[in-house]
Amino acid sequence: MAQAYRSIGQVLATVKPEFPDISISKIRYLESEGLIAPERAPSGYRRYTQADIERLRYVLSAQKNHYLPLKVIREHLEMIDQGMDPPAVEPVEPVPAPPPPPSPVSGAERTPGANRPLKLTRGQLLERSGLAESTLVELERHQIIKPRRGTAFYGWESLTVAIVARKLGPFGMDARHLRAVKQAAEREISLIEQAVAPYSRRKEVARRTTIEVADLVMHAHAALMQTALDH
């Protein structure tokens, strides 16, 4: 009986009910990592067998249910290819991510279209945040607030920090304390850059990975802060 082949679109439709986050780009990425290896038709199109689909399911399940890194998944697949059974892995219950901390910007301080890129002059930043100019000067001296690279305008991140700085003032926290927060953030960025470094040659993959890792680090940071406060 002739081998039954499926296109990448048909494979996507087959596995998507079980793995809703799957996409054609994700399937191609797993292929580029050597985890699946569909045949190529003379025309160049990928041709997937049922065995390829089951292999893809194994990879996606290992990621989704066991949170295994690709390196470990690759080792398991190599064992399967050699006729051996991979190590048994117990399912891991995902830990719910803590809700993001409330924005320091109140409803009165927000404006419609707050998710759009923002360009504030120095005067507008002071007006919108209610921050004293002397405090802004101090924050800029510590490089905590600065214009967007290559421009003289300030973005949403600067407005957020300015509002936070104003609200922390009554608690005796000034630029020196926010400098410690900035240094902690820079250490976390260093960790993220190390994690993303292996993907640096593939710009789109690196971008997606950076977003994913940064989101996880921020959730971990919030949860660890809450844990420390509770104790």
mmCIF file of the C-alpha atoms, coordinates in Angstrom:
data_MODEL
# 
_entry.id   MODEL 
# 
loop_
_atom_site.group_PDB 
_atom_site.id 
_atom_site.type_symbol 
_atom_site.label_atom_id 
_atom_site.label_alt_id 
_atom_site.label_comp_id 
_atom_site.label_asym_id 
_atom_site.label_entity_id 
_atom_site.label_seq_id 
_atom_site.pdbx_PDB_ins_code 
_atom_site.Cartn_x 
_atom_site.Cartn_y 
_atom_site.Cartn_z 
_atom_site.occupancy 
_atom_site.B_iso_or_equiv 
_atom_site.pdbx_formal_charge 
_atom_site.auth_seq_id 
_atom_site.auth_comp_id 
_atom_site.auth_asym_id 
_atom_site.auth_atom_id 
_atom_site.pdbx_PDB_model_num 
ATOM 1   C CA . MET A 1 1   ? 0.000  0.000  0.000  1.00 0.00 ? 1   MET A CA 1 
ATOM 2   C CA . ALA A 1 2   ? 1.315  3.419  -0.932 1.00 0.00 ? 2   ALA A CA 1 
ATOM 3   C CA . GLN A 1 3   ? 2.523  5.679  1.873  1.00 0.00 ? 3   GLN A CA 1 
ATOM 4   C CA . ALA A 1 4   ? -0.070 8.313  2.814  1.00 0.00 ? 4   ALA A CA 1 
ATOM 5   C CA . TYR A 1 5   ? 1.340  11.822 2.930  1.00 0.00 ? 5   TYR A CA 1 
ATOM 6   C CA . ARG A 1 6   ? -0.088 15.036 4.335  1.00 0.00 ? 6   ARG A CA 1 
ATOM 7   C CA . SER A 1 7   ? 0.796  18.642 3.687  1.00 0.00 ? 7   SER A CA 1 
ATOM 8   C CA . ILE A 1 8   ? 1.941  20.942 6.476  1.00 0.00 ? 8   ILE A CA 1 
ATOM 9   C CA . GLY A 1 9   ? -1.495 22.607 6.438  1.00 0.00 ? 9   GLY A CA 1 
ATOM 10  C CA . GLN A 1 10  ? -3.195 19.241 6.919  1.00 0.00 ? 10  GLN A CA 1 
ATOM 11  C CA . VAL A 1 11  ? -0.791 18.406 9.754  1.00 0.00 ? 11  VAL A CA 1 
ATOM 12  C CA . LEU A 1 12  ? -1.616 21.719 11.411 1.00 0.00 ? 12  LEU A CA 1 
ATOM 13  C CA . ALA A 1 13  ? -5.350 20.982 11.197 1.00 0.00 ? 13  ALA A CA 1 
ATOM 14  C CA . THR A 1 14  ? -4.766 17.509 12.663 1.00 0.00 ? 14  THR A CA 1 
ATOM 15  C CA . VAL A 1 15  ? -2.844 18.529 15.764 1.00 0.00 ? 15  VAL A CA 1 
ATOM 16  C CA . LYS A 1 16  ? -4.373 21.961 16.456 1.00 0.00 ? 16  LYS A CA 1 
ATOM 17  C CA . PRO A 1 17  ? -7.370 20.624 18.457 1.00 0.00 ? 17  PRO A CA 1 
ATOM 18  C CA . GLU A 1 18  ? -4.915 19.071 20.915 1.00 0.00 ? 18  GLU A CA 1 
ATOM 19  C CA . PHE A 1 19  ? -2.335 21.875 20.760 1.00 0.00 ? 19  PHE A CA 1 
ATOM 20  C CA . PRO A 1 20  ? -4.195 25.153 20.060 1.00 0.00 ? 20  PRO A CA 1 
ATOM 21  C CA . ASP A 1 21  ? -1.021 27.255 20.117 1.00 0.00 ? 21  ASP A CA 1 
ATOM 22  C CA . ILE A 1 22  ? 0.614  25.348 17.256 1.00 0.00 ? 22  ILE A CA 1 
ATOM 23  C CA . SER A 1 23  ? 1.287  27.208 14.016 1.00 0.00 ? 23  SER A CA 1 
ATOM 24  C CA . ILE A 1 24  ? 2.977  26.503 10.703 1.00 0.00 ? 24  ILE A CA 1 
ATOM 25  C CA . SER A 1 25  ? 5.947  28.610 11.785 1.00 0.00 ? 25  SER A CA 1 
ATOM 26  C CA . LYS A 1 26  ? 6.250  26.537 14.981 1.00 0.00 ? 26  LYS A CA 1 
ATOM 27  C CA . ILE A 1 27  ? 6.242  23.291 12.965 1.00 0.00 ? 27  ILE A CA 1 
ATOM 28  C CA . ARG A 1 28  ? 8.916  24.672 10.645 1.00 0.00 ? 28  ARG A CA 1 
ATOM 29  C CA . TYR A 1 29  ? 10.948 25.818 13.651 1.00 0.00 ? 29  TYR A CA 1 
ATOM 30  C CA . LEU A 1 30  ? 10.872 22.303 15.157 1.00 0.00 ? 30  LEU A CA 1 
ATOM 31  C CA . GLU A 1 31  ? 12.008 20.992 11.776 1.00 0.00 ? 31  GLU A CA 1 
ATOM 32  C CA . SER A 1 32  ? 14.883 23.507 11.699 1.00 0.00 ? 32  SER A CA 1 
ATOM 33  C CA . GLU A 1 33  ? 15.902 22.190 15.140 1.00 0.00 ? 33  GLU A CA 1 
ATOM 34  C CA . GLY A 1 34  ? 16.023 18.637 13.753 1.00 0.00 ? 34  GLY A CA 1 
ATOM 35  C CA . LEU A 1 35  ? 13.174 17.324 15.898 1.00 0.00 ? 35  LEU A CA 1 
ATOM 36  C CA . ILE A 1 36  ? 11.024 16.329 12.933 1.00 0.00 ? 36  ILE A CA 1 
ATOM 37  C CA . ALA A 1 37  ? 12.205 15.544 9.427  1.00 0.00 ? 37  ALA A CA 1 
ATOM 38  C CA . PRO A 1 38  ? 9.435  15.265 6.821  1.00 0.00 ? 38  PRO A CA 1 
ATOM 39  C CA . GLU A 1 39  ? 10.245 14.148 3.327  1.00 0.00 ? 39  GLU A CA 1 
ATOM 40  C CA . ARG A 1 40  ? 10.375 16.631 0.488  1.00 0.00 ? 40  ARG A CA 1 
ATOM 41  C CA . ALA A 1 41  ? 8.439  16.173 -2.713 1.00 0.00 ? 41  ALA A CA 1 
ATOM 42  C CA . PRO A 1 42  ? 10.270 16.861 -6.002 1.00 0.00 ? 42  PRO A CA 1 
ATOM 43  C CA . SER A 1 43  ? 8.455  20.201 -6.000 1.00 0.00 ? 43  SER A CA 1 
ATOM 44  C CA . GLY A 1 44  ? 10.045 21.038 -2.633 1.00 0.00 ? 44  GLY A CA 1 
ATOM 45  C CA . TYR A 1 45  ? 6.878  20.797 -0.541 1.00 0.00 ? 45  TYR A CA 1 
ATOM 46  C CA . ARG A 1 46  ? 7.045  18.990 2.784  1.00 0.00 ? 46  ARG A CA 1 
ATOM 47  C CA . ARG A 1 47  ? 5.328  15.594 2.940  1.00 0.00 ? 47  ARG A CA 1 
ATOM 48  C CA . TYR A 1 48  ? 4.395  14.287 6.376  1.00 0.00 ? 48  TYR A CA 1 
ATOM 49  C CA . THR A 1 49  ? 3.690  10.634 7.187  1.00 0.00 ? 49  THR A CA 1 
ATOM 50  C CA . GLN A 1 50  ? 1.647  9.430  10.143 1.00 0.00 ? 50  GLN A CA 1 
ATOM 51  C CA . ALA A 1 51  ? 4.939  8.674  11.891 1.00 0.00 ? 51  ALA A CA 1 
ATOM 52  C CA . ASP A 1 52  ? 6.005  12.314 11.427 1.00 0.00 ? 52  ASP A CA 1 
ATOM 53  C CA . ILE A 1 53  ? 2.721  13.473 12.951 1.00 0.00 ? 53  ILE A CA 1 
ATOM 54  C CA . GLU A 1 54  ? 3.135  11.189 15.978 1.00 0.00 ? 54  GLU A CA 1 
ATOM 55  C CA . ARG A 1 55  ? 6.684  12.441 16.418 1.00 0.00 ? 55  ARG A CA 1 
ATOM 56  C CA . LEU A 1 56  ? 5.404  16.019 16.313 1.00 0.00 ? 56  LEU A CA 1 
ATOM 57  C CA . ARG A 1 57  ? 2.753  15.134 18.902 1.00 0.00 ? 57  ARG A CA 1 
ATOM 58  C CA . TYR A 1 58  ? 5.463  13.697 21.155 1.00 0.00 ? 58  TYR A CA 1 
ATOM 59  C CA . VAL A 1 59  ? 7.507  16.909 20.920 1.00 0.00 ? 59  VAL A CA 1 
ATOM 60  C CA . LEU A 1 60  ? 4.526  19.177 21.572 1.00 0.00 ? 60  LEU A CA 1 
ATOM 61  C CA . SER A 1 61  ? 3.326  17.035 24.476 1.00 0.00 ? 61  SER A CA 1 
ATOM 62  C CA . ALA A 1 62  ? 6.793  17.023 26.047 1.00 0.00 ? 62  ALA A CA 1 
ATOM 63  C CA . GLN A 1 63  ? 6.789  20.806 25.906 1.00 0.00 ? 63  GLN A CA 1 
ATOM 64  C CA . LYS A 1 64  ? 3.201  21.339 27.014 1.00 0.00 ? 64  LYS A CA 1 
ATOM 65  C CA . ASN A 1 65  ? 2.805  18.679 29.701 1.00 0.00 ? 65  ASN A CA 1 
ATOM 66  C CA . HIS A 1 66  ? 6.354  18.241 30.994 1.00 0.00 ? 66  HIS A CA 1 
ATOM 67  C CA . TYR A 1 67  ? 8.009  21.584 30.169 1.00 0.00 ? 67  TYR A CA 1 
ATOM 68  C CA . LEU A 1 68  ? 11.029 19.763 28.757 1.00 0.00 ? 68  LEU A CA 1 
ATOM 69  C CA . PRO A 1 69  ? 13.637 21.871 26.929 1.00 0.00 ? 69  PRO A CA 1 
ATOM 70  C CA . LEU A 1 70  ? 14.333 21.053 23.289 1.00 0.00 ? 70  LEU A CA 1 
ATOM 71  C CA . LYS A 1 71  ? 17.739 19.585 24.172 1.00 0.00 ? 71  LYS A CA 1 
ATOM 72  C CA . VAL A 1 72  ? 16.146 16.961 26.431 1.00 0.00 ? 72  VAL A CA 1 
ATOM 73  C CA . ILE A 1 73  ? 13.375 16.257 23.915 1.00 0.00 ? 73  ILE A CA 1 
ATOM 74  C CA . ARG A 1 74  ? 16.025 15.715 21.236 1.00 0.00 ? 74  ARG A CA 1 
ATOM 75  C CA . GLU A 1 75  ? 17.818 13.203 23.490 1.00 0.00 ? 75  GLU A CA 1 
ATOM 76  C CA . HIS A 1 76  ? 14.546 11.330 24.048 1.00 0.00 ? 76  HIS A CA 1 
ATOM 77  C CA . LEU A 1 77  ? 13.883 11.184 20.315 1.00 0.00 ? 77  LEU A CA 1 
ATOM 78  C CA . GLU A 1 78  ? 17.367 9.848  19.683 1.00 0.00 ? 78  GLU A CA 1 
ATOM 79  C CA . MET A 1 79  ? 16.664 7.056  22.167 1.00 0.00 ? 79  MET A CA 1 
ATOM 80  C CA . ILE A 1 80  ? 13.372 6.282  20.421 1.00 0.00 ? 80  ILE A CA 1 
ATOM 81  C CA . ASP A 1 81  ? 15.173 6.204  17.040 1.00 0.00 ? 81  ASP A CA 1 
ATOM 82  C CA . GLN A 1 82  ? 17.589 3.654  18.514 1.00 0.00 ? 82  GLN A CA 1 
ATOM 83  C CA . GLY A 1 83  ? 14.740 1.426  19.667 1.00 0.00 ? 83  GLY A CA 1 
ATOM 84  C CA . MET A 1 84  ? 15.020 2.376  23.340 1.00 0.00 ? 84  MET A CA 1 
ATOM 85  C CA . ASP A 1 85  ? 12.387 3.712  25.686 1.00 0.00 ? 85  ASP A CA 1 
ATOM 86  C CA . PRO A 1 86  ? 12.940 7.320  26.784 1.00 0.00 ? 86  PRO A CA 1 
ATOM 87  C CA . PRO A 1 87  ? 12.962 8.085  30.527 1.00 0.00 ? 87  PRO A CA 1 
ATOM 88  C CA . ALA A 1 88  ? 9.522  8.261  32.064 1.00 0.00 ? 88  ALA A CA 1 
ATOM 89  C CA . VAL A 1 89  ? 8.519  11.792 32.947 1.00 0.00 ? 89  VAL A CA 1 
ATOM 90  C CA . GLU A 1 90  ? 5.693  12.587 35.323 1.00 0.00 ? 90  GLU A CA 1 
ATOM 91  C CA . PRO A 1 91  ? 3.197  15.180 34.139 1.00 0.00 ? 91  PRO A CA 1 
ATOM 92  C CA . VAL A 1 92  ? 3.786  18.600 35.617 1.00 0.00 ? 92  VAL A CA 1 
ATOM 93  C CA . GLU A 1 93  ? 0.865  20.669 36.788 1.00 0.00 ? 93  GLU A CA 1 
ATOM 94  C CA . PRO A 1 94  ? 1.410  24.182 35.449 1.00 0.00 ? 94  PRO A CA 1 
ATOM 95  C CA . VAL A 1 95  ? 1.637  26.852 38.110 1.00 0.00 ? 95  VAL A CA 1 
ATOM 96  C CA . PRO A 1 96  ? -0.912 29.586 37.416 1.00 0.00 ? 96  PRO A CA 1 
ATOM 97  C CA . ALA A 1 97  ? 0.839  32.808 36.548 1.00 0.00 ? 97  ALA A CA 1 
ATOM 98  C CA . PRO A 1 98  ? 0.138  35.574 39.032 1.00 0.00 ? 98  PRO A CA 1 
ATOM 99  C CA . PRO A 1 99  ? -1.953 38.433 37.700 1.00 0.00 ? 99  PRO A CA 1 
ATOM 100 C CA . PRO A 1 100 ? 0.127  41.371 36.511 1.00 0.00 ? 100 PRO A CA 1 
ATOM 101 C CA . PRO A 1 101 ? 0.533  44.100 39.092 1.00 0.00 ? 101 PRO A CA 1 
ATOM 102 C CA . PRO A 1 102 ? -1.955 46.941 38.745 1.00 0.00 ? 102 PRO A CA 1 
ATOM 103 C CA . SER A 1 103 ? -0.772 49.812 36.632 1.00 0.00 ? 103 SER A CA 1 
ATOM 104 C CA . PRO A 1 104 ? 0.468  52.766 38.644 1.00 0.00 ? 104 PRO A CA 1 
ATOM 105 C CA . VAL A 1 105 ? -1.317 54.949 36.120 1.00 0.00 ? 105 VAL A CA 1 
ATOM 106 C CA . SER A 1 106 ? -4.841 55.626 37.376 1.00 0.00 ? 106 SER A CA 1 
ATOM 107 C CA . GLY A 1 107 ? -7.858 55.925 35.133 1.00 0.00 ? 107 GLY A CA 1 
ATOM 108 C CA . ALA A 1 108 ? -7.634 59.693 35.326 1.00 0.00 ? 108 ALA A CA 1 
ATOM 109 C CA . GLU A 1 109 ? -4.012 59.592 34.202 1.00 0.00 ? 109 GLU A CA 1 
ATOM 110 C CA . ARG A 1 110 ? -4.690 57.351 31.191 1.00 0.00 ? 110 ARG A CA 1 
ATOM 111 C CA . THR A 1 111 ? -5.840 58.636 27.856 1.00 0.00 ? 111 THR A CA 1 
ATOM 112 C CA . PRO A 1 112 ? -7.569 56.844 24.960 1.00 0.00 ? 112 PRO A CA 1 
ATOM 113 C CA . GLY A 1 113 ? -5.090 54.996 22.778 1.00 0.00 ? 113 GLY A CA 1 
ATOM 114 C CA . ALA A 1 114 ? -2.706 54.340 25.663 1.00 0.00 ? 114 ALA A CA 1 
ATOM 115 C CA . ASN A 1 115 ? -1.390 51.262 23.880 1.00 0.00 ? 115 ASN A CA 1 
ATOM 116 C CA . ARG A 1 116 ? -0.216 53.290 20.906 1.00 0.00 ? 116 ARG A CA 1 
ATOM 117 C CA . PRO A 1 117 ? 3.362  54.602 20.747 1.00 0.00 ? 117 PRO A CA 1 
ATOM 118 C CA . LEU A 1 118 ? 3.633  57.753 22.819 1.00 0.00 ? 118 LEU A CA 1 
ATOM 119 C CA . LYS A 1 119 ? 5.809  60.787 22.079 1.00 0.00 ? 119 LYS A CA 1 
ATOM 120 C CA . LEU A 1 120 ? 5.994  63.232 24.946 1.00 0.00 ? 120 LEU A CA 1 
ATOM 121 C CA . THR A 1 121 ? 8.135  66.327 25.154 1.00 0.00 ? 121 THR A CA 1 
ATOM 122 C CA . ARG A 1 122 ? 9.868  67.018 28.449 1.00 0.00 ? 122 ARG A CA 1 
ATOM 123 C CA . GLY A 1 123 ? 7.166  69.538 29.391 1.00 0.00 ? 123 GLY A CA 1 
ATOM 124 C CA . GLN A 1 124 ? 4.389  67.103 28.499 1.00 0.00 ? 124 GLN A CA 1 
ATOM 125 C CA . LEU A 1 125 ? 6.042  64.375 30.574 1.00 0.00 ? 125 LEU A CA 1 
ATOM 126 C CA . LEU A 1 126 ? 6.142  66.663 33.613 1.00 0.00 ? 126 LEU A CA 1 
ATOM 127 C CA . GLU A 1 127 ? 2.548  67.756 33.075 1.00 0.00 ? 127 GLU A CA 1 
ATOM 128 C CA . ARG A 1 128 ? 1.153  64.245 32.532 1.00 0.00 ? 128 ARG A CA 1 
ATOM 129 C CA . SER A 1 129 ? 3.039  62.672 35.440 1.00 0.00 ? 129 SER A CA 1 
ATOM 130 C CA . GLY A 1 130 ? 2.769  65.522 37.944 1.00 0.00 ? 130 GLY A CA 1 
ATOM 131 C CA . LEU A 1 131 ? 6.457  65.016 38.709 1.00 0.00 ? 131 LEU A CA 1 
ATOM 132 C CA . ALA A 1 132 ? 8.578  67.908 39.972 1.00 0.00 ? 132 ALA A CA 1 
ATOM 133 C CA . GLU A 1 133 ? 11.259 68.981 37.506 1.00 0.00 ? 133 GLU A CA 1 
ATOM 134 C CA . SER A 1 134 ? 13.957 68.641 40.172 1.00 0.00 ? 134 SER A CA 1 
ATOM 135 C CA . THR A 1 135 ? 12.937 64.993 40.653 1.00 0.00 ? 135 THR A CA 1 
ATOM 136 C CA . LEU A 1 136 ? 13.008 64.387 36.899 1.00 0.00 ? 136 LEU A CA 1 
ATOM 137 C CA . VAL A 1 137 ? 16.508 65.864 36.735 1.00 0.00 ? 137 VAL A CA 1 
ATOM 138 C CA . GLU A 1 138 ? 17.627 63.465 39.452 1.00 0.00 ? 138 GLU A CA 1 
ATOM 139 C CA . LEU A 1 139 ? 16.007 60.483 37.719 1.00 0.00 ? 139 LEU A CA 1 
ATOM 140 C CA . GLU A 1 140 ? 17.702 61.437 34.451 1.00 0.00 ? 140 GLU A CA 1 
ATOM 141 C CA . ARG A 1 141 ? 21.038 61.787 36.218 1.00 0.00 ? 141 ARG A CA 1 
ATOM 142 C CA . HIS A 1 142 ? 20.725 58.144 37.291 1.00 0.00 ? 142 HIS A CA 1 
ATOM 143 C CA . GLN A 1 143 ? 19.595 57.142 33.756 1.00 0.00 ? 143 GLN A CA 1 
ATOM 144 C CA . ILE A 1 144 ? 16.290 55.899 35.189 1.00 0.00 ? 144 ILE A CA 1 
ATOM 145 C CA . ILE A 1 145 ? 14.274 58.079 32.829 1.00 0.00 ? 145 ILE A CA 1 
ATOM 146 C CA . LYS A 1 146 ? 15.606 59.019 29.418 1.00 0.00 ? 146 LYS A CA 1 
ATOM 147 C CA . PRO A 1 147 ? 14.215 59.868 25.976 1.00 0.00 ? 147 PRO A CA 1 
ATOM 148 C CA . ARG A 1 148 ? 13.626 57.161 23.423 1.00 0.00 ? 148 ARG A CA 1 
ATOM 149 C CA . ARG A 1 149 ? 16.838 56.238 21.628 1.00 0.00 ? 149 ARG A CA 1 
ATOM 150 C CA . GLY A 1 150 ? 17.729 58.716 18.902 1.00 0.00 ? 150 GLY A CA 1 
ATOM 151 C CA . THR A 1 151 ? 14.905 61.130 19.774 1.00 0.00 ? 151 THR A CA 1 
ATOM 152 C CA . ALA A 1 152 ? 14.090 63.906 22.206 1.00 0.00 ? 152 ALA A CA 1 
ATOM 153 C CA . PHE A 1 153 ? 10.728 62.337 23.098 1.00 0.00 ? 153 PHE A CA 1 
ATOM 154 C CA . TYR A 1 154 ? 9.690  60.219 26.073 1.00 0.00 ? 154 TYR A CA 1 
ATOM 155 C CA . GLY A 1 155 ? 7.565  57.059 25.785 1.00 0.00 ? 155 GLY A CA 1 
ATOM 156 C CA . TRP A 1 156 ? 5.044  55.226 27.960 1.00 0.00 ? 156 TRP A CA 1 
ATOM 157 C CA . GLU A 1 157 ? 7.798  53.581 29.979 1.00 0.00 ? 157 GLU A CA 1 
ATOM 158 C CA . SER A 1 158 ? 9.150  56.993 30.985 1.00 0.00 ? 158 SER A CA 1 
ATOM 159 C CA . LEU A 1 159 ? 5.662  58.212 31.895 1.00 0.00 ? 159 LEU A CA 1 
ATOM 160 C CA . THR A 1 160 ? 5.074  55.100 34.009 1.00 0.00 ? 160 THR A CA 1 
ATOM 161 C CA . VAL A 1 161 ? 8.361  55.504 35.882 1.00 0.00 ? 161 VAL A CA 1 
ATOM 162 C CA . ALA A 1 162 ? 7.691  59.214 36.400 1.00 0.00 ? 162 ALA A CA 1 
ATOM 163 C CA . ILE A 1 163 ? 4.265  58.506 37.918 1.00 0.00 ? 163 ILE A CA 1 
ATOM 164 C CA . VAL A 1 164 ? 5.720  55.739 40.106 1.00 0.00 ? 164 VAL A CA 1 
ATOM 165 C CA . ALA A 1 165 ? 8.466  58.079 41.288 1.00 0.00 ? 165 ALA A CA 1 
ATOM 166 C CA . ARG A 1 166 ? 5.895  60.734 42.205 1.00 0.00 ? 166 ARG A CA 1 
ATOM 167 C CA . LYS A 1 167 ? 3.781  58.231 44.132 1.00 0.00 ? 167 LYS A CA 1 
ATOM 168 C CA . LEU A 1 168 ? 6.778  56.737 45.959 1.00 0.00 ? 168 LEU A CA 1 
ATOM 169 C CA . GLY A 1 169 ? 7.985  60.141 47.115 1.00 0.00 ? 169 GLY A CA 1 
ATOM 170 C CA . PRO A 1 170 ? 5.720  60.323 50.201 1.00 0.00 ? 170 PRO A CA 1 
ATOM 171 C CA . PHE A 1 171 ? 7.178  56.961 51.333 1.00 0.00 ? 171 PHE A CA 1 
ATOM 172 C CA . GLY A 1 172 ? 10.685 58.390 51.384 1.00 0.00 ? 172 GLY A CA 1 
ATOM 173 C CA . MET A 1 173 ? 11.755 56.588 48.198 1.00 0.00 ? 173 MET A CA 1 
ATOM 174 C CA . ASP A 1 174 ? 13.672 58.672 45.691 1.00 0.00 ? 174 ASP A CA 1 
ATOM 175 C CA . ALA A 1 175 ? 15.949 58.227 42.676 1.00 0.00 ? 175 ALA A CA 1 
ATOM 176 C CA . ARG A 1 176 ? 18.527 56.347 44.732 1.00 0.00 ? 176 ARG A CA 1 
ATOM 177 C CA . HIS A 1 177 ? 15.996 53.655 45.555 1.00 0.00 ? 177 HIS A CA 1 
ATOM 178 C CA . LEU A 1 178 ? 14.723 53.476 41.979 1.00 0.00 ? 178 LEU A CA 1 
ATOM 179 C CA . ARG A 1 179 ? 18.318 53.079 40.875 1.00 0.00 ? 179 ARG A CA 1 
ATOM 180 C CA . ALA A 1 180 ? 18.395 49.804 42.841 1.00 0.00 ? 180 ALA A CA 1 
ATOM 181 C CA . VAL A 1 181 ? 15.237 48.718 40.996 1.00 0.00 ? 181 VAL A CA 1 
ATOM 182 C CA . LYS A 1 182 ? 16.885 49.623 37.681 1.00 0.00 ? 182 LYS A CA 1 
ATOM 183 C CA . GLN A 1 183 ? 19.985 47.584 38.559 1.00 0.00 ? 183 GLN A CA 1 
ATOM 184 C CA . ALA A 1 184 ? 17.818 44.577 39.431 1.00 0.00 ? 184 ALA A CA 1 
ATOM 185 C CA . ALA A 1 185 ? 16.019 44.930 36.092 1.00 0.00 ? 185 ALA A CA 1 
ATOM 186 C CA . GLU A 1 186 ? 19.359 45.077 34.261 1.00 0.00 ? 186 GLU A CA 1 
ATOM 187 C CA . ARG A 1 187 ? 20.465 41.840 35.950 1.00 0.00 ? 187 ARG A CA 1 
ATOM 188 C CA . GLU A 1 188 ? 17.244 40.175 34.802 1.00 0.00 ? 188 GLU A CA 1 
ATOM 189 C CA . ILE A 1 189 ? 17.816 41.478 31.274 1.00 0.00 ? 189 ILE A CA 1 
ATOM 190 C CA . SER A 1 190 ? 21.263 39.893 31.352 1.00 0.00 ? 190 SER A CA 1 
ATOM 191 C CA . LEU A 1 191 ? 19.668 36.543 32.211 1.00 0.00 ? 191 LEU A CA 1 
ATOM 192 C CA . ILE A 1 192 ? 17.166 36.935 29.389 1.00 0.00 ? 192 ILE A CA 1 
ATOM 193 C CA . GLU A 1 193 ? 19.925 37.784 26.891 1.00 0.00 ? 193 GLU A CA 1 
ATOM 194 C CA . GLN A 1 194 ? 21.856 34.669 27.913 1.00 0.00 ? 194 GLN A CA 1 
ATOM 195 C CA . ALA A 1 195 ? 18.761 32.504 27.415 1.00 0.00 ? 195 ALA A CA 1 
ATOM 196 C CA . VAL A 1 196 ? 18.050 33.999 23.975 1.00 0.00 ? 196 VAL A CA 1 
ATOM 197 C CA . ALA A 1 197 ? 21.669 33.987 22.761 1.00 0.00 ? 197 ALA A CA 1 
ATOM 198 C CA . PRO A 1 198 ? 21.404 30.537 21.039 1.00 0.00 ? 198 PRO A CA 1 
ATOM 199 C CA . TYR A 1 199 ? 18.618 31.937 18.817 1.00 0.00 ? 199 TYR A CA 1 
ATOM 200 C CA . SER A 1 200 ? 20.354 35.183 17.881 1.00 0.00 ? 200 SER A CA 1 
ATOM 201 C CA . ARG A 1 201 ? 21.008 34.150 14.271 1.00 0.00 ? 201 ARG A CA 1 
ATOM 202 C CA . ARG A 1 202 ? 17.284 33.695 13.619 1.00 0.00 ? 202 ARG A CA 1 
ATOM 203 C CA . LYS A 1 203 ? 15.838 37.149 14.215 1.00 0.00 ? 203 LYS A CA 1 
ATOM 204 C CA . GLU A 1 204 ? 12.149 36.226 14.281 1.00 0.00 ? 204 GLU A CA 1 
ATOM 205 C CA . VAL A 1 205 ? 12.748 33.252 16.575 1.00 0.00 ? 205 VAL A CA 1 
ATOM 206 C CA . ALA A 1 206 ? 14.958 35.409 18.811 1.00 0.00 ? 206 ALA A CA 1 
ATOM 207 C CA . ARG A 1 207 ? 12.243 38.067 19.009 1.00 0.00 ? 207 ARG A CA 1 
ATOM 208 C CA . ARG A 1 208 ? 9.547  35.560 19.985 1.00 0.00 ? 208 ARG A CA 1 
ATOM 209 C CA . THR A 1 209 ? 11.849 33.852 22.464 1.00 0.00 ? 209 THR A CA 1 
ATOM 210 C CA . THR A 1 210 ? 12.819 37.156 24.058 1.00 0.00 ? 210 THR A CA 1 
ATOM 211 C CA . ILE A 1 211 ? 9.165  38.053 24.591 1.00 0.00 ? 211 ILE A CA 1 
ATOM 212 C CA . GLU A 1 212 ? 8.377  34.624 26.028 1.00 0.00 ? 212 GLU A CA 1 
ATOM 213 C CA . VAL A 1 213 ? 11.376 34.503 28.380 1.00 0.00 ? 213 VAL A CA 1 
ATOM 214 C CA . ALA A 1 214 ? 10.891 38.108 29.518 1.00 0.00 ? 214 ALA A CA 1 
ATOM 215 C CA . ASP A 1 215 ? 7.237  37.386 30.307 1.00 0.00 ? 215 ASP A CA 1 
ATOM 216 C CA . LEU A 1 216 ? 8.209  34.327 32.367 1.00 0.00 ? 216 LEU A CA 1 
ATOM 217 C CA . VAL A 1 217 ? 10.912 36.247 34.226 1.00 0.00 ? 217 VAL A CA 1 
ATOM 218 C CA . MET A 1 218 ? 8.474  39.049 35.051 1.00 0.00 ? 218 MET A CA 1 
ATOM 219 C CA . HIS A 1 219 ? 5.937  36.550 36.388 1.00 0.00 ? 219 HIS A CA 1 
ATOM 220 C CA . ALA A 1 220 ? 8.642  34.874 38.483 1.00 0.00 ? 220 ALA A CA 1 
ATOM 221 C CA . HIS A 1 221 ? 9.795  38.263 39.778 1.00 0.00 ? 221 HIS A CA 1 
ATOM 222 C CA . ALA A 1 222 ? 6.252  39.212 40.842 1.00 0.00 ? 222 ALA A CA 1 
ATOM 223 C CA . ALA A 1 223 ? 5.645  35.832 42.494 1.00 0.00 ? 223 ALA A CA 1 
ATOM 224 C CA . LEU A 1 224 ? 8.953  35.896 44.376 1.00 0.00 ? 224 LEU A CA 1 
ATOM 225 C CA . MET A 1 225 ? 8.295  39.411 45.614 1.00 0.00 ? 225 MET A CA 1 
ATOM 226 C CA . GLN A 1 226 ? 4.887  38.298 46.864 1.00 0.00 ? 226 GLN A CA 1 
ATOM 227 C CA . THR A 1 227 ? 6.445  35.273 48.562 1.00 0.00 ? 227 THR A CA 1 
ATOM 228 C CA . ALA A 1 228 ? 9.027  37.470 50.297 1.00 0.00 ? 228 ALA A CA 1 
ATOM 229 C CA . LEU A 1 229 ? 6.347  39.920 51.441 1.00 0.00 ? 229 LEU A CA 1 
ATOM 230 C CA . ASP A 1 230 ? 4.188  37.088 52.807 1.00 0.00 ? 230 ASP A CA 1 
ATOM 231 C CA . HIS A 1 231 ? 7.075  35.852 54.930 1.00 0.00 ? 231 HIS A CA 1 
# 
